[in-house]
């Protein structure tokens, strides 16, 4: 993986289909600084697992927005293909009018920069969480047949925001509202004794 957690996310400028179906020819991560970003890659438009993921992300778009987080999808398809897919009814293999940008990575350079391009052809299912400063804080890459869990992406975003706000660390299986730990031997011991 060429993208490293704790490092700045690779910048790019590309054409994106926006929520209102307009084309933004200069969509950039730089424009998203000041908010959290979940950038996820998927293999191709008009395929099988991809619409299930995109629709699942779209159903949770308000939850991401409520956490000051912008969802962004990306594949190696053109913006015209993205728009056609949005305009195809869900019951006919489309995704409907999803309410987050879809980036066209026709040159495959974005996928290459994020280390998700396979066989110089299509993108694996990569997901990258960036903080408000554009630093990658979480990265996940699935093989083509393995769909992602959108609730897990929200859980990790919640964990990041909790650690930033409280200075605590989030243990295994932590969910928003659960106890966290102070990053010390005493904090870990106390947490483990309370949650054994």
Secondary structure, DSSP 8 states (H G I E B T S, - for coil): --S-TTSB----EEEEE-TTS-EEEEEEGGGGTTSEEEEEE-S-TT-SHHHHHHHHHHHTHHHHHHTTEEEEEEESS-HHHHHHHHTS-GGGT---S-SSEEEE-TT-HHHHHTT-EETTTEE-EEEEEE-TTSBEEEEEEE-TT----HHHHHHHHHHHHHHHHH-EE--TT--TTS--EESSHHHHHHHHHHT-
